[in-house]
């Protein structure tokens, strides 16, 4: 009696312990099995406590209900937990329940005397307070025994297969289930062969089954989703794998995940938030990207692939998270981002309607735009107004011909250098799933265009300006050759032509070197101006230095600048002109008291080849501009106070006055 009551309590306790898994199909079959075992033991106890023949017969019949249910639920539980849940449907459960139901009905009708299929005779006797039954079994009883052993045998087969397929901790789990289910049929076989107890010992043996299931539930978590998930997970996958049940508890990890996050096997069943830090837990929940610093202090990046784990009924039992290592891809992306952000070319990505979806850092810095594409929207405000139509046409051409690059030269406004010419190449990648736009690459060709213009100017000089004096010299040379006595005027003309060619060659070389500056040194404005004045044939012109200053410059190039400015004043203002040189707050100026430059000529004043003088080369002021540009200075024209020409050079950084520096040093020494 005590053993039956103990078995009842143990099985009932195991059922209550498994109540937390009542939402899981496996948990429901587990609870039903434990309750059936508990009911079987309890009904056996009531049978033994009965004090009349009719009461004993009643409990003898009623005990078949939990006994048959225990066999029925053992099979369903084994199929469910071993991964054969597709076989456990309402239809199959009803089919499996047909025979147990017939057996119970047969017992009731047998007790009513309608037949003798289960037992042919049944009597009860009490000896020493112990009730025993003398029974002669009928054919239906032995058929029921065969059914029970077939059902339990099927359960043992699927559990055995599950045990062989399982790995590591799950093999122990499966072996425990196998042993727990094996105990009752062994005890039943022995009892049928040699009865050794007044009560049915199979009911008592379920206490051992329930105890083993309790151990499996607490230690090996037999009702977790791990056995199902394990069928989907390869133990030796290189990618970390994490399985979480639908209550956000850690159900499984593979070796890669355990090594990455330093997870202990004892953490299984623990809430995810208690096992991992907040960032990892959030990435698992949201299916996002994850950054993990390994033991070597190196950052690794993972893309979380989250998929639902379903059973045979397509019910979600949890989630499987596979962490794909994308560290190499992130490194390549950072490399590409650094490449585009530091490239001198401007890179844009435009939508199909021409709005900006991406612009590189170099584009934002060059154009003085916000790096956020939503703040830019359109490139129109950076384009030269005269180039807008060409830009639209190029974009349309790219849309119309996805397999070809559309090219054009467009002017963009630089935030620091004004209008610049860019060679633009458009590529239609709207159908590319990664880009999804029209890629625009713009390369600054302003300097190249400038050099090409210089080359064109040089070609014009060689083909035209040099050819004229050369033809003059050749013509007079022929006259000299033909004459018995050379005319001195002819010789003078030849010399003048040679001088003219020399001047042109000198100016062309100076213009060609205009973009270069050698090492700078401290120069004095009055000293350089005086020296340059001496190098120019100034005739009767006069030089005045109003105010001097010291600054850093390439002395040779600066001399050329002053020489060309002086020569320009003498050639255009005439004899007797007075040229004044003076310092300003951020540079210096050169002005004369001549008639100045007509307003219509001022826009072309610094262009190569432009001149109003009969014998001018048109390169003097162009040389001045190129030398100023080489020093990062600017040069401009202004009307002088007395209506003459005034050229102002700005952006000059002054050097410390040597006299003042010496005085300051002396004061410090004192």
Order of alpha helices (4+ residues) and beta strands (2+ residues): alpha-alpha-alpha-alpha-beta-beta-alpha-alpha-alpha-alpha-beta-beta-alpha-alpha-alpha-beta-beta-beta-alpha-beta-beta-alpha-alpha-alpha-beta-beta-beta-alpha-alpha-alpha-beta-alpha-beta-beta-alpha-beta-beta-alpha-alpha-beta-beta-alpha
